[in-house]
Amino acid sequence: MTTTPHDDPVLRLLTLDLDRAADPGVERGRPLRPRRQAQEPISSRRPPIRDPSAAGMPPHALVDKAPAQRGAPTSAAELRAMREADLDRALARHAGTGTAVRVARYSLVEPGQDPTVRLAQTQVVVCRRHWTTAIVTFDRTGDGNPALRPQLGRLVAALDAGEIHGIVALSRVDISPFDESYARTLAVLRARRGFLALARSETSI
């Protein structure tokens, strides 16, 4: 009588062991399930990109041209010195190139208030300096944040475009009575190589 591997238990186990050695995916005559890959730990996953330039966002959409203020002036005299230094630098630059100075006359009034009187007094500065008025405008928003005033924002854009070289106002109140906001606005103008000229200095209010 002939014995086959299926009849002899010993031969059958040897056959299964040979099959397992030939194919690691087979155990005891049955295919093994593929092992699940270990999931990457959450702590090792890369964080989302935070760099605006890497994400394709233009830097000027996130960063204002005005540099951060390291030491803000603490007195009206210091604010006046800062503004007049910006004015002198700008005028020297334009005189060196023979450029006629173009300015915007600007005023800030309360809602419903007439800006005519304040704007008329800015004309005195323009005539005395022999400048040219390119824009005359005003805001009726009261003494809120200068960055939120539409017409003042228009003048900053005009500085960027080279339509004007500076802004003329009656007093610093037309920009802001608050030192920090006022100094910040001066920095915005300075970063655009512009200036602010006043009919009344910071110390005469």
Accessible surface in RSA format (square Angstrom, percent):
REM  Atomic radii and reference values for relative SASA: ProtOr
REM  Chains: A
REM  Algorithm: Lee & Richards
REM  Probe-radius: 1.40
REM  Slices: 20
REM RES _ NUM      All-atoms   Total-Side   Main-Chain    Non-polar    All polar
REM                ABS   REL    ABS   REL    ABS   REL    ABS   REL    ABS   REL
RES MET A   1   232.46 120.4 144.89  95.9  87.57 208.5 121.80 103.6 110.66 146.6
RES THR A   2   117.71  83.7  98.58  99.9  19.13  45.6  66.87  89.8  50.84  76.9
RES THR A   3    81.33  57.8  56.82  57.6  24.52  58.4  28.66  38.5  52.68  79.6
RES THR A   4    56.35  40.1  55.08  55.8   1.27   3.0  52.56  70.6   3.79   5.7
RES PRO A   5    63.70  46.4  63.59  58.0   0.11   0.4  63.70  52.6   0.00   0.0
RES HIS A   6   147.29  80.5 135.27  94.0  12.02  30.7  89.52  92.3  57.77  67.2
RES ASP A   7    93.98  65.8  64.93  64.6  29.05  68.7  24.22  57.0  69.76  69.6
RES ASP A   8    41.78  29.3  38.89  38.7   2.89   6.8   5.98  14.1  35.80  35.7
RES PRO A   9    81.33  59.3  80.49  73.4   0.85   3.1  80.84  66.7   0.49   3.1
RES VAL A  10    99.32  65.4  98.35  89.0   0.96   2.3  99.07  86.1   0.25   0.7
RES LEU A  11    71.63  39.9  70.91  50.7   0.72   1.8  70.93  49.8   0.69   1.9
RES ARG A  12   115.24  48.4 115.24  58.7   0.00   0.0  29.89  40.8  85.35  51.7
RES LEU A  13    92.72  51.6  92.72  66.3   0.00   0.0  92.72  65.1   0.00   0.0
RES LEU A  14    95.70  53.3  95.32  68.2   0.39   1.0  95.32  66.9   0.39   1.0
RES THR A  15    57.70  41.0  57.24  58.0   0.46   1.1  45.68  61.4  12.02  18.2
RES LEU A  16    44.76  24.9  43.17  30.9   1.59   4.0  43.31  30.4   1.45   3.9
RES ASP A  17    73.44  51.4  67.67  67.4   5.77  13.6  25.39  59.7  48.06  47.9
RES LEU A  18   127.21  70.8 122.99  88.0   4.22  10.6 123.29  86.6   3.92  10.5
RES ASP A  19    65.85  46.1  62.57  62.3   3.28   7.8  13.73  32.3  52.13  52.0
RES ARG A  20   120.86  50.7 117.41  59.9   3.45   8.2  21.70  29.7  99.16  60.1
RES ALA A  21    85.33  78.5  49.76  76.8  35.57  80.9  60.74  85.5  24.60  65.2
RES ALA A  22    89.44  82.2  49.80  76.9  39.64  90.2  61.09  86.0  28.35  75.1
RES ASP A  23    68.39  47.9  67.42  67.1   0.97   2.3  21.12  49.7  47.28  47.1
RES PRO A  24   109.04  79.5  95.71  87.3  13.33  48.4  99.86  82.5   9.18  57.0
RES GLY A  25    31.84  39.3   0.00   N/A  31.84  39.3  27.15  74.5   4.69  10.5
RES VAL A  26    30.28  19.9  30.05  27.2   0.22   0.5  30.05  26.1   0.22   0.6
RES GLU A  27    65.04  37.3  64.47  48.8   0.56   1.3   6.58  12.7  58.46  47.7
RES ARG A  28   134.19  56.3 119.17  60.8  15.01  35.7  39.75  54.3  94.44  57.2
RES GLY A  29    44.80  55.3   0.00   N/A  44.80  55.3  15.70  43.1  29.10  65.2
RES ARG A  30   169.19  71.0 168.65  86.0   0.53   1.3  66.13  90.4 103.06  62.5
RES PRO A  31   114.78  83.7  97.33  88.7  17.46  63.5  97.33  80.4  17.46 108.5
RES LEU A  32    85.73  47.7  67.29  48.1  18.44  46.4  69.06  48.5  16.67  44.9
RES ARG A  33   221.14  92.9 202.61 103.3  18.53  44.1  75.07 102.6 146.07  88.5
RES PRO A  34   129.44  94.3 102.13  93.1  27.32  99.3 114.01  94.1  15.43  95.9
RES ARG A  35   232.37  97.6 204.76 104.4  27.61  65.7  81.16 110.9 151.21  91.6
RES ARG A  36   230.31  96.7 195.43  99.6  34.88  83.0  80.01 109.4 150.30  91.1
RES GLN A  37   163.65  91.5 144.57 105.7  19.08  45.4  54.58 116.2 109.07  82.7
RES ALA A  38   102.98  94.7  66.08 102.0  36.90  84.0  75.96 107.0  27.02  71.6
RES GLN A  39   143.76  80.4 116.47  85.1  27.29  65.0  49.06 104.4  94.70  71.8
RES GLU A  40    98.24  56.4  86.83  65.7  11.41  27.2  37.43  72.4  60.82  49.7
RES PRO A  41    84.64  61.7  73.98  67.4  10.66  38.8  84.64  69.9   0.00   0.0
RES ILE A  42   136.22  77.5 125.55  93.5  10.67  25.7 125.55  90.4  10.67  29.0
RES SER A  43   113.10  95.6  70.88  94.6  42.22  97.3  58.61 124.8  54.50  76.3
RES SER A  44    62.98  53.2  35.60  47.5  27.39  63.1  45.70  97.3  17.29  24.2
RES ARG A  45   109.30  45.9  93.85  47.8  15.45  36.8  39.65  54.2  69.65  42.2
RES ARG A  46   220.69  92.7 193.84  98.8  26.85  63.9  74.53 101.9 146.16  88.6
RES PRO A  47   109.75  80.0  91.40  83.3  18.34  66.7  97.79  80.7  11.95  74.3
RES PRO A  48    90.00  65.6  73.53  67.0  16.47  59.9  86.09  71.1   3.91  24.3
RES ILE A  49   119.37  67.9  91.70  68.3  27.67  66.7  97.37  70.1  22.00  59.7
RES ARG A  50   197.85  83.1 170.24  86.8  27.61  65.7  74.05 101.2 123.80  75.0
RES ASP A  51    74.74  52.4  66.51  66.2   8.23  19.5  30.43  71.6  44.31  44.2
RES PRO A  52    46.22  33.7  43.74  39.9   2.48   9.0  46.22  38.2   0.00   0.0
RES SER A  53    72.29  61.1  50.75  67.7  21.54  49.6  38.47  81.9  33.82  47.4
RES ALA A  54    65.23  60.0  27.25  42.0  37.99  86.4  39.30  55.3  25.93  68.7
RES ALA A  55    63.37  58.3  27.79  42.9  35.58  80.9  37.52  52.8  25.85  68.5
RES GLY A  56    66.14  81.6   0.00   N/A  66.14  81.6  37.07 101.7  29.07  65.1
RES MET A  57    86.00  44.5  81.87  54.2   4.12   9.8  58.79  50.0  27.21  36.0
RES PRO A  58    61.70  45.0  55.46  50.6   6.24  22.7  61.49  50.8   0.21   1.3
RES PRO A  59    87.94  64.1  85.22  77.7   2.73   9.9  87.94  72.6   0.00   0.0
RES HIS A  60   147.03  80.4 122.86  85.4  24.18  61.8  88.61  91.3  58.42  68.0
RES ALA A  61    65.15  59.9  27.66  42.7  37.49  85.3  36.57  51.5  28.58  75.7
RES LEU A  62    93.82  52.2  57.39  41.1  36.43  91.6  62.73  44.1  31.09  83.7
RES VAL A  63   103.65  68.2  93.30  84.5  10.35  24.9  96.27  83.6   7.39  20.0
RES ASP A  64    68.66  48.1  46.04  45.8  22.61  53.5  26.18  61.6  42.48  42.4
RES LYS A  65   122.62  59.8  97.72  60.0  24.90  59.3  71.44  64.3  51.18  54.5
RES ALA A  66     8.39   7.7   0.00   0.0   8.39  19.1   0.04   0.1   8.35  22.1
RES PRO A  67    81.98  59.7  70.54  64.3  11.44  41.6  81.98  67.7   0.00   0.0
RES ALA A  68    87.84  80.8  65.27 100.7  22.56  51.3  68.97  97.1  18.87  50.0
RES GLN A  69    62.35  34.9  32.61  23.8  29.74  70.8  21.00  44.7  41.35  31.4
RES ARG A  70   246.50 103.5 201.32 102.6  45.19 107.6  80.19 109.6 166.32 100.8
RES GLY A  71    65.07  80.2   0.00   N/A  65.07  80.2  36.00  98.8  29.07  65.1
RES ALA A  72    50.96  46.9  34.00  52.5  16.96  38.6  34.00  47.9  16.96  44.9
RES PRO A  73    17.37  12.7   5.65   5.2  11.72  42.6  11.62   9.6   5.76  35.8
RES THR A  74   117.06  83.3  88.11  89.3  28.95  69.0  71.67  96.3  45.39  68.6
RES SER A  75    44.94  38.0  38.96  52.0   5.98  13.8  40.36  85.9   4.59   6.4
RES ALA A  76    38.27  35.2  29.76  45.9   8.51  19.4  30.13  42.4   8.14  21.6
RES ALA A  77    61.45  56.5  54.08  83.4   7.37  16.8  55.10  77.6   6.35  16.8
RES GLU A  78    83.89  48.2  77.50  58.6   6.39  15.2  35.42  68.5  48.47  39.6
RES LEU A  79     0.17   0.1   0.17   0.1   0.00   0.0   0.17   0.1   0.00   0.0
RES ARG A  80    88.57  37.2  88.57  45.2   0.00   0.0  11.26  15.4  77.31  46.9
RES ALA A  81    61.37  56.4  50.80  78.4  10.57  24.0  56.57  79.7   4.80  12.7
RES MET A  82    43.09  22.3  33.93  22.5   9.15  21.8  42.30  36.0   0.79   1.0
RES ARG A  83     9.30   3.9   9.30   4.7   0.00   0.0   0.25   0.3   9.05   5.5
RES GLU A  84    59.72  34.3  59.72  45.2   0.00   0.0  16.94  32.8  42.77  34.9
RES ALA A  85    39.89  36.7  32.54  50.2   7.35  16.7  38.55  54.3   1.34   3.6
RES ASP A  86     8.22   5.8   4.66   4.6   3.56   8.4   4.59  10.8   3.62   3.6
RES LEU A  87     7.99   4.5   7.99   5.7   0.00   0.0   7.99   5.6   0.00   0.0
RES ASP A  88    89.48  62.7  83.35  83.0   6.14  14.5  29.49  69.4  59.99  59.8
RES ARG A  89   128.57  54.0 120.88  61.6   7.69  18.3  71.86  98.2  56.71  34.4
RES ALA A  90     1.98   1.8   1.69   2.6   0.29   0.7   1.72   2.4   0.25   0.7
RES LEU A  91    35.27  19.6  31.86  22.8   3.41   8.6  32.23  22.6   3.04   8.2
RES ALA A  92    68.70  63.2  50.76  78.3  17.94  40.8  59.06  83.2   9.64  25.5
RES ARG A  93    69.89  29.3  58.39  29.8  11.50  27.4  43.04  58.8  26.86  16.3
RES HIS A  94    20.13  11.0  20.13  14.0   0.00   0.0  15.38  15.9   4.75   5.5
RES ALA A  95    80.62  74.1  50.39  77.8  30.24  68.8  60.79  85.6  19.84  52.6
RES GLY A  96    69.83  86.1   0.00   N/A  69.83  86.1  35.71  98.0  34.12  76.4
RES THR A  97   101.68  72.3  66.62  67.5  35.06  83.6  72.90  97.9  28.78  43.5
RES GLY A  98    69.38  85.6   0.00   N/A  69.38  85.6  35.74  98.1  33.64  75.3
RES THR A  99    51.48  36.6  36.38  36.9  15.10  36.0  25.58  34.4  25.91  39.2
RES ALA A 100    70.83  65.1  55.56  85.7  15.27  34.7  65.97  92.9   4.86  12.9
RES VAL A 101    16.60  10.9  12.36  11.2   4.23  10.2  12.36  10.7   4.23  11.5
RES ARG A 102    79.55  33.4  79.55  40.6   0.00   0.0  31.85  43.5  47.70  28.9
RES VAL A 103     0.00   0.0   0.00   0.0   0.00   0.0   0.00   0.0   0.00   0.0
RES ALA A 104     0.00   0.0   0.00   0.0   0.00   0.0   0.00   0.0   0.00   0.0
RES ARG A 105    32.67  13.7  32.67  16.7   0.00   0.0   0.00   0.0  32.67  19.8
RES TYR A 106     0.03   0.0   0.00   0.0   0.03   0.1   0.00   0.0   0.03   0.0
RES SER A 107     0.50   0.4   0.50   0.7   0.00   0.0   0.50   1.1   0.00   0.0
RES LEU A 108    15.48   8.6   5.68   4.1   9.80  24.6   5.68   4.0   9.80  26.4
RES VAL A 109     4.95   3.3   0.19   0.2   4.76  11.5   4.95   4.3   0.00   0.0
RES GLU A 110    92.62  53.2  92.48  70.0   0.14   0.3  45.90  88.8  46.72  38.1
RES PRO A 111    99.35  72.4  76.25  69.5  23.10  84.0  77.57  64.0  21.77 135.3
RES GLY A 112    76.09  93.8   0.00   N/A  76.09  93.8  39.34 108.0  36.75  82.3
RES GLN A 113    81.29  45.5  73.13  53.4   8.16  19.4  31.49  67.0  49.80  37.8
RES ASP A 114    94.15  66.0  81.39  81.0  12.77  30.2  38.77  91.2  55.39  55.2
RES PRO A 115     8.38   6.1   8.38   7.6   0.00   0.0   8.38   6.9   0.00   0.0
RES THR A 116    82.20  58.5  79.18  80.3   3.02   7.2  62.17  83.5  20.02  30.3
RES VAL A 117   103.76  68.3 101.12  91.5   2.63   6.3 103.59  90.0   0.17   0.5
RES ARG A 118    50.06  21.0  50.06  25.5   0.00   0.0  14.11  19.3  35.96  21.8
RES LEU A 119    17.28   9.6  17.28  12.4   0.00   0.0  17.28  12.1   0.00   0.0
RES ALA A 120    54.86  50.4  44.13  68.1  10.73  24.4  48.90  68.9   5.96  15.8
RES GLN A 121    59.86  33.5  58.16  42.5   1.70   4.0  27.21  57.9  32.65  24.8
RES THR A 122     0.04   0.0   0.04   0.0   0.00   0.0   0.04   0.1   0.00   0.0
RES GLN A 123    63.21  35.3  63.21  46.2   0.00   0.0  33.91  72.2  29.30  22.2
RES VAL A 124    92.31  60.7  87.46  79.2   4.86  11.7  91.46  79.5   0.85   2.3
RES VAL A 125     3.39   2.2   3.39   3.1   0.00   0.0   3.39   2.9   0.00   0.0
RES VAL A 126     4.50   3.0   4.50   4.1   0.00   0.0   4.50   3.9   0.00   0.0
RES CYS A 127    75.18  56.9  59.86  66.8  15.32  36.0  33.40  84.6  41.78  45.0
RES ARG A 128   146.94  61.7 122.97  62.7  23.97  57.1  76.41 104.4  70.53  42.7
RES ARG A 129    98.71  41.4  81.05  41.3  17.66  42.0  18.33  25.0  80.38  48.7
RES HIS A 130   165.52  90.5 134.26  93.3  31.26  80.0  95.17  98.1  70.35  81.9
RES TRP A 131    26.22  10.5   9.40   4.5  16.82  39.5   3.73   2.0  22.48  36.5
RES THR A 132    73.27  52.1  69.67  70.6   3.60   8.6  47.84  64.3  25.43  38.4
RES THR A 133    45.42  32.3  19.99  20.3  25.44  60.6  19.12  25.7  26.30  39.8
RES ALA A 134    52.64  48.4  16.17  25.0  36.47  83.0  23.57  33.2  29.07  77.0
RES ILE A 135    19.63  11.2  14.34  10.7   5.30  12.8  19.63  14.1   0.00   0.0
RES VAL A 136    72.29  47.6  44.67  40.4  27.63  66.6  44.67  38.8  27.63  74.9
RES THR A 137    10.88   7.7   7.52   7.6   3.36   8.0   4.23   5.7   6.65  10.0
RES PHE A 138    65.92  33.0  59.27  36.7   6.64  17.3  59.27  35.9   6.64  19.0
RES ASP A 139     3.74   2.6   1.88   1.9   1.85   4.4   1.85   4.4   1.88   1.9
RES ARG A 140   108.44  45.5  93.77  47.8  14.67  34.9  30.48  41.7  77.95  47.2
RES THR A 141    70.29  50.0  42.06  42.6  28.24  67.3  47.56  63.9  22.73  34.4
RES GLY A 142     5.78   7.1   0.00   N/A   5.78   7.1   5.78  15.9   0.00   0.0
RES ASP A 143    69.25  48.5  62.47  62.2   6.79  16.0   5.80  13.6  63.46  63.3
RES GLY A 144    40.21  49.6   0.00   N/A  40.21  49.6  37.51 102.9   2.70   6.0
RES ASN A 145    80.26  55.3  65.03  62.8  15.24  36.7  20.77  50.0  59.50  57.5
RES PRO A 146     9.53   6.9   7.12   6.5   2.41   8.8   7.35   6.1   2.18  13.5
RES ALA A 147    88.72  81.6  48.86  75.4  39.86  90.7  62.09  87.4  26.63  70.5
RES LEU A 148   140.37  78.2 114.68  82.0  25.69  64.6 120.76  84.8  19.61  52.8
RES ARG A 149     5.12   2.2   2.43   1.2   2.69   6.4   2.80   3.8   2.32   1.4
RES PRO A 150    88.37  64.4  68.56  62.5  19.81  72.0  81.19  67.0   7.18  44.6
RES GLN A 151    50.51  28.2  50.51  36.9   0.00   0.0   9.07  19.3  41.44  31.4
RES LEU A 152     5.29   2.9   5.29   3.8   0.00   0.0   5.29   3.7   0.00   0.0
RES GLY A 153    37.42  46.1   0.00   N/A  37.42  46.1  30.53  83.8   6.89  15.4
RES ARG A 154   117.76  49.4 108.08  55.1   9.68  23.0  44.87  61.3  72.89  44.2
RES LEU A 155     0.00   0.0   0.00   0.0   0.00   0.0   0.00   0.0   0.00   0.0
RES VAL A 156    25.61  16.9  25.61  23.2   0.00   0.0  25.61  22.3   0.00   0.0
RES ALA A 157    57.22  52.6  50.39  77.8   6.83  15.5  53.85  75.8   3.37   8.9
RES ALA A 158     4.95   4.6   2.02   3.1   2.94   6.7   4.46   6.3   0.49   1.3
RES LEU A 159    13.12   7.3   2.32   1.7  10.80  27.1   2.32   1.6  10.80  29.1
RES ASP A 160    72.96  51.1  38.00  37.8  34.96  82.7  23.16  54.5  49.80  49.7
RES ALA A 161    70.87  65.2  30.64  47.3  40.23  91.5  43.19  60.8  27.68  73.3
RES GLY A 162    36.67  45.2   0.00   N/A  36.67  45.2  28.81  79.1   7.86  17.6
RES GLU A 163    97.15  55.8  87.16  65.9   9.99  23.8  38.85  75.1  58.30  47.6
RES ILE A 164     2.34   1.3   0.00   0.0   2.34   5.6   0.00   0.0   2.34   6.3
RES HIS A 165    22.49  12.3  19.94  13.9   2.56   6.5  14.21  14.6   8.28   9.6
RES GLY A 166     0.00   0.0   0.00   N/A   0.00   0.0   0.00   0.0   0.00   0.0
RES ILE A 167     0.16   0.1   0.16   0.1   0.00   0.0   0.16   0.1   0.00   0.0
RES VAL A 168     0.00   0.0   0.00   0.0   0.00   0.0   0.00   0.0   0.00   0.0
RES ALA A 169     0.00   0.0   0.00   0.0   0.00   0.0   0.00   0.0   0.00   0.0
RES LEU A 170     2.82   1.6   2.69   1.9   0.13   0.3   2.69   1.9   0.13   0.4
RES SER A 171     3.96   3.3   3.96   5.3   0.00   0.0   1.01   2.2   2.95   4.1
RES ARG A 172    17.66   7.4  17.66   9.0   0.00   0.0   6.32   8.6  11.34   6.9
RES VAL A 173    59.56  39.2  59.54  53.9   0.02   0.1  59.54  51.7   0.02   0.1
RES ASP A 174     0.33   0.2   0.00   0.0   0.33   0.8   0.33   0.8   0.00   0.0
RES ILE A 175     0.20   0.1   0.20   0.1   0.00   0.0   0.20   0.1   0.00   0.0
RES SER A 176     0.31   0.3   0.31   0.4   0.00   0.0   0.00   0.0   0.31   0.4
RES PRO A 177    52.74  38.4  31.29  28.5  21.45  78.0  33.11  27.3  19.63 122.0
RES PHE A 178   120.69  60.4 117.29  72.6   3.40   8.9 120.69  73.2   0.00   0.0
RES ASP A 179    60.47  42.4  54.40  54.1   6.07  14.4  18.62  43.8  41.85  41.7
RES GLU A 180   138.99  79.8 133.29 100.8   5.70  13.6  48.86  94.5  90.12  73.6
RES SER A 181    35.81  30.3  30.10  40.2   5.72  13.2   6.78  14.4  29.04  40.7
RES TYR A 182     0.00   0.0   0.00   0.0   0.00   0.0   0.00   0.0   0.00   0.0
RES ALA A 183     1.31   1.2   1.31   2.0   0.00   0.0   1.31   1.8   0.00   0.0
RES ARG A 184    94.42  39.6  94.32  48.1   0.10   0.2  43.06  58.8  51.37  31.1
RES THR A 185    12.45   8.9  10.69  10.8   1.76   4.2   7.59  10.2   4.86   7.4
RES LEU A 186     2.79   1.6   2.26   1.6   0.53   1.3   2.34   1.6   0.45   1.2
RES ALA A 187     0.06   0.1   0.00   0.0   0.06   0.1   0.00   0.0   0.06   0.2
RES VAL A 188    23.89  15.7  23.89  21.6   0.00   0.0  23.89  20.8   0.00   0.0
RES LEU A 189     2.17   1.2   2.17   1.6   0.00   0.0   2.17   1.5   0.00   0.0
RES ARG A 190    70.40  29.6  60.89  31.0   9.51  22.6  44.86  61.3  25.54  15.5
RES ALA A 191    36.19  33.3   3.41   5.3  32.78  74.6  14.72  20.7  21.47  56.9
RES ARG A 192    40.35  16.9  22.08  11.3  18.27  43.5   8.08  11.0  32.27  19.6
RES ARG A 193   153.66  64.5 143.48  73.1  10.18  24.2  61.84  84.5  91.82  55.6
RES GLY A 194     3.25   4.0   0.00   N/A   3.25   4.0   0.00   0.0   3.25   7.3
RES PHE A 195     1.31   0.7   0.00   0.0   1.31   3.4   1.31   0.8   0.00   0.0
RES LEU A 196     1.09   0.6   0.00   0.0   1.09   2.7   0.00   0.0   1.09   2.9
RES ALA A 197     2.72   2.5   2.67   4.1   0.05   0.1   2.72   3.8   0.00   0.0
RES LEU A 198    17.46   9.7   0.00   0.0  17.46  43.9   0.00   0.0  17.46  47.0
RES ALA A 199    41.87  38.5  10.48  16.2  31.39  71.4  11.36  16.0  30.51  80.8
RES ARG A 200   109.40  45.9 105.87  54.0   3.52   8.4  28.68  39.2  80.72  48.9
RES SER A 201    21.89  18.5  15.50  20.7   6.39  14.7  11.71  24.9  10.17  14.3
RES GLU A 202     7.48   4.3   0.00   0.0   7.48  17.8   0.00   0.0   7.48   6.1
RES THR A 203    71.84  51.1  37.88  38.4  33.97  81.0  34.99  47.0  36.85  55.7
RES SER A 204    73.28  61.9  39.76  53.1  33.51  77.2  48.02 102.3  25.26  35.4
RES ILE A 205   112.33  63.9  51.11  38.1  61.22 147.6  75.03  54.0  37.29 101.2
END  Absolute sums over single chains surface
CHAIN  1 A    13546.5      10692.0       2854.5       7873.5       5673.0
END  Absolute sums over all chains
TOTAL         13546.5      10692.0       2854.5       7873.5       5673.0
